Amino acid sequence: MLEEFLDSVLIVDDNYKEVVSLQKVLEAKDIWVTNRDDPETLKDIEIPLKVRKLLIVDLFLRNDKSLQENIGVIRQILTNVIGNCAGSYGILLWTKHDEQFNEFEQKVFKNNEKYTLPLFVVCLDKTKYLRSGNYETIFEDIEKKLLENKPAYFFMCLDQLIKKGKSTALHSFYDLAKESEFRNNDLVYLLNRIGVNYSGAPTHEPLKLETEVIRAFCDMLYYDVTSQGSSSIDLFDGTVTEYKGNHNSKKIAFANLNSKLHLDFDTVKTVFPGSVYQILEETELFALSSAPEEATKIVIEITPPCDFASGHRKSARLIGGFLTPYSNEKKKKLSKYPSLYTELSELHINGFENSQFMVFDFHYLGTLTEDQLKDETKFKCLMRVKNSLLADIIQKFSSYSSRLGIPTID
């Protein structure tokens, strides 16, 4: 798996003679290698190096400097070469001292915004290869180290599964028009139909659907990626049964994961079903007496996608709700009311400092025109909920609004 992952390597070592045979081993595997023996050459480079899958670096690039200073030199290399737009990559550190490696690893993963964090950091003793006179076992040795780091190995495998699935998806789509003499025209037409179908946008409205096409392809990638196989590692073997970080970091992680699963912050001007708007100007229609004092009042568009797609929507159908700082106690209290949608847990919402609890109140149902919702003095589009969440909200609302009852005399 490692050989499939590695297609490019950057070696930074102050002694080129010690790694020249390593470069030959890598190039024999058709891996693109760049070798720098002076980290100063990586400062202020006019044309930034393209990101490499593996950075191989000597811990003591400067023998006259301390451990901490050399770690600082390497972190500066990561800033200059990797930056914030990197894909997945790893670091191989030359050192034979575990305590030095542990300090390096802690510093590299220290929270900073100057470079993308690596998938993995492993260390090997370079003198072992120098004594043997070759680097032939380097792939096997790195992979053994990675097998001790299950998340890193899993994500490295996932990177390859996605790459293979992406290629399969693209080729299979191109094949749809391979018999057509108007292939380019027909492919554009098919892409447009995918975007219209995925967004539910009316076909008579001229919309920019590139983002919707990308979303649709991401959904179609599901099969093409999963059909490539698995990570070949027993990630869930029962040895990890609890979160060992502090409670606050766990809450932040949960909030971010929930948002990735349920929300889309790439907002567009079109009022799509699932669009969520912050109410900037108080309105009697959505007074939301159920909202806590510190809450941010919102509305969500719930027009059935079929009505939206066919152009039958006369105005936006809305349910009122609110965002409020999340707590388990608050969720437990509000969940007692059948008129409130309280299925979600804590969420990370762009523009809000704390994790939020998103609640909808089925008592507050109303309609507004699309132009009214687009009035930026009264409403602000925050996000779009994903299709699965929108379907659940509509189902719960339909169930609540269609319940039957009869008056009785007690």
N, C-alpha and C positions, 0 to 999 in steps of 0.2 A: 504493500500500500504506500509506503514512504516514497518509493521510486516513482509511482504514479503522481504523487503530490508534488514532488520536486521537479519543476521545469526550469528553475533559475536560482542561482546562488550568488551571494556577494560574500567574498572572503576579505576580511580586514585583519592583516597580520603584519607585524613589523619585521618579520623575517621571511621573505618570500621563498627562500630555499627550502624552508621547513614544510611548506604547503604546496610546492609546485607539483609533487607527485599526487597530492589530493586533487588538485585541479584536473590532472590528466584522468584520474579515475572517474570524476564527475562528468567530464566531457565525453568520455567513452560511453556513458549512459545517455548521451545526447542532451545533457543538461547545460544550459547557458550559464557560463561562469564569468564573473567580473572579479578581479583581484586588485586590492589596494593595500600597499604596504605602509602608507602614511595617512592617518586619519585626517590630517590637515587638508588633504586634497578633497575631502568630502564637505569642507566648509564653504559656504557661499558659492556653490556650484551653479553656473549659469543655466545649464540644462539639467534639471533634476533627474536622477537615475530612476528608471522604472522599478517598481517594487519587486523585490526578490522573494521567493518562497522560503528561503532559508538564509539567515545571516550567520556566518561562521566568524567568530571574533575571539581574539586572544584577550584574556582578562587583563593582562599587564601589557598594554600597548605602549606604555611609557614606563620603562624600568626605573626611572628616576622619580616617579610619583608614587603616592600612597595608594592603597586599595580604593579608598573613597574617591580620590581624584581620578583614578582610572575608570571607575564606574561612571563618574560624571562625564568622562570623555565618550564612553559608549552610549550613554543616554543622549548626548549631543548628536552622535551619529544617527541615532534613531529619529531624533527631531529633524535632522537635515535630510535624511534619505527616506525614512518611512512617512513621517508627517501624519496628517489626520485623514488622508484619503486612501489608506492602504487596504488591501484585501487581507486574506488570511496568510500568515507567515509564522515562522518559528525562529528560535535562536539556539545555536550550538555554541557553548562557551568552553574554551580551552582552559581547564584548571583541574588540578588533582586534589584540591582542598575543599572538602564539603562545606566547612564553615564559611569560606569565601564565596562559594556558590550560593549559599543560603542568603547571605547579605546582598549579593548581586540581584538575586531573584526578587527579594523584597523591595529593593530600590527600583528595579525595572517596572514592577507592577504597582508602584506607588502612584496614587491617584494624581494624574496630571493631564492636561489637555493638549500637550504638544505632539504626541504621536499615538497612533493606534496600538493598543496592547497586543503582544504576540499571542498566538494560540498556545505555544509551549516554549519553555526554556529548559534545555538539558545541558549537562556538562560531561565532558570526556577528558581523559588525560592524553595530551598530545604526545608525550614522551613514549607512551606505549607503541604508537605507530612509527615513531622515529626509530625506536629500537628494532622493530620488526622489519623496517625498511619499506613498508607499503601501507596503503589505506583500504585494502580490499574489503575489510570487514566493517567499514564505517556505516553502511546502511543497516546492517544487522544490529550493530551496537546502538545506533540511535533508536531503532525500532524497539529494542528491549527496554530502553529507558522510557519510551513513550507508552509502552504497555503498562507501566506503573502509574501513568497519568491518564486515567480513563476518559475524563472529559476531553482532554487534548486529542487523544487518539480517535475518539468518536467524531469530533468536529473535523478532524483531518479527513476521515473517511467520508463524512457527510459532504465536505467540499468536493470530493471526487464524484460522489453519487449525483450531486446537483449538476456538476459539469457535464457528466454523461447524459443525464436526463434532459438537460437543456439542448444538447446537440440532437438527441432523438426527437424532441418536440419540434425543433426548427426544421429538421429534414423531413419529418412526416407532414408538416404543414406545407412545405414547398412542393412535396409530391402531389398535393391535391390539385395543382394546376400544371403538372408536368406534361400533360397531353395537349394543353391549350396553346395555340399560336399567339394568344394575347396574354401570356403568363403574367407579366407585370401588372397589367390592368386588372386581371382577375384576382390576383393576390391582394391588391389594394381593396377591391370590392369585398372579398372575404374578410379581410381585417376590419373593414367598416362594419360588416354585419356582426362580427364578434363583439365589437365595441357597443353597438346598439343593443344587442341581445343582453350583454352583461350589465349595462347601465340601466336598461329599461327605458332609455330615452326615446321619445317619439321620433319615428323615422322622418317626419316632415320638418323637424327642427335641425338647423345646421349647427352642430356641436363639434368641438374639438375632442375627439374620442381617443387620442393616443394613450392617455393614462388608463382609460377603461380597457383598452386592448391589452395593455401590460398586465392589468389586474386579472383579466380573463386568462392570459397565458400562464400566470402564476397558479391559477386554479387548475389549468390543464396539465401543468408540470407535476401535479401531485402523483398521477399514475406513472408518468415517465420516470420520475425520480425513484419512487418506491419499488418499481419493477426492476431496478438495477441491482437490488440485493440489499444486504444489511451491512452494518459496520464491522461485522465479524468479531465483536468484543462483547462480553457479557457485562454490559453497563450496569444493569440492575440485578445484582447477585445477592441482595439482601444485607450487604455489609453497611450500607448507608441508610440509617433509619431516622436521622434527625438533622436539623440545620444547626451548624455549630457557630455561625457568625452571630453577631449581636442581634437583638430582636428588631431594632430599627432598620438594619440593613435587610433583614428578611422581609419586613413590611414594604420597603422600597422596591425590592426585587419582585414581590407579588404584584404590586401596583403596576410596575412596568410591563410585566408579562401579561396581566389582564388587559392592559391597553393595547398591546400588540395583537392579542387574540380577538379583541372585540371592536376596536376603534380605528378609524382612518382619518388622519389629520391633514391629508392632501385635499383641502377644500376647493370647490369650484363655485362659480357664480350661479350655475343652474341649481334650482331648488329640487334636489333629488329626494325620493323617499329615503328616510333614514338620516337626513340632514338635521343637525342639532344647532339651535341658535340661542345665544344668550340674550335675555330681554334687557335692553338698556334703558328703556323708558317704561315706567309702570303702566300697566293696562288692566282695566277692570275685568276683561275677558279671561286673563290668566293671573288673577290676584294671588292664588296659591296660598291660602291660609294655613295649609299643612306644612309649609316650608319653615324650618328653623330661622331664627332671627339673622344668623350670619350666612344664610344660604345665598347662592347665586341662582336666580330664577332662569329657567330655560324652557324651550318648546322643541318637540321633535315632529318632523313631518312623517305621517303614517299612511299616506295615500297608497292603496294596493298597487304594486308594481304593474299589474296588467292594465289598470286604468291610466296610469302614468304613461305607459308605453303606447297605448292606443290613442292618446291625446284626449281622453275623456275627462281629465281633471280640470274642473272649472276654477277651483281655488285650492290652496294647500290645506289639507286636513291636519290638524295639530293636536297634540296632547301636551299639557303643561307638566312641568317637573322642576327639579332643582338639583344643584350640586352643593354638597356640604362636606366639611372635613370628616373623614371616615373614622369610625370607632366601632368596635364590636357591640358595645352597649347601644349605640344609636341604631345600628342595623337590627338588633334584636327588638328594640322598642317599636321601630317603624314597620317591621315585618308583621306585626299583629293586625295591621289594617288591610283588609282584602282589596281596598280601592287603590292601594299603592303598589307599584312595581318595584320590588326591592331585591331582585334576583342577583344583582351584581355585587361583587366585593370591592375592595379598594382599587382605585384607578389613578394612573398618572395622567393628568390633563395638562396640555401645554398652556402655560400662562398662570398656573396655580402652584403655589409653593408647596402645599400639603397634598397628600393623597386624598382623593375625593370619593364620595359616595353618590352615585347618580340614581335618582329616584324619579318616577313618573306617577302623577296623580290622575287616575282615570276620571275623576270628577270634572277635570278641566279639559274639555274638548271644545275646539272651536276651529274656525276657518279664517284664513287671511289670503289676500291675493299674493301672487308671486312678487309683484312690485312692492307690496308692503313689507314682505320679508327681506327684500333687497335694500330697504332703506337703512343705511348704515348708522343713522342717528338713533334708530329704535331697536335694531337687531344686529347681532354680530355672529357670523357663522363660526362655530368652534370646531366642528368635526362632523364626520359621518359615521354612524354605527354600521358595522358589517352586516351582510345579508342575514346571517344566522341569528344575530341578536335582534335585528329588526323583525324577523319572522316570529321570534319568541315574544317580543313586546306586543305585536299585533294579535297573536294568538291569545295572550293573557288578557289583553283589552277586550277582545271579542267575547271571550268566556265571561268576563265580568259584566259587560254591557248586555249580554243576552241571557243572563240568569233569570229564571222565572220565580215568581212568588205570588202568594195569595194572602189577602187580609184575613185575619181570624179574630174571633172574640174570645178573650181569655176570661 
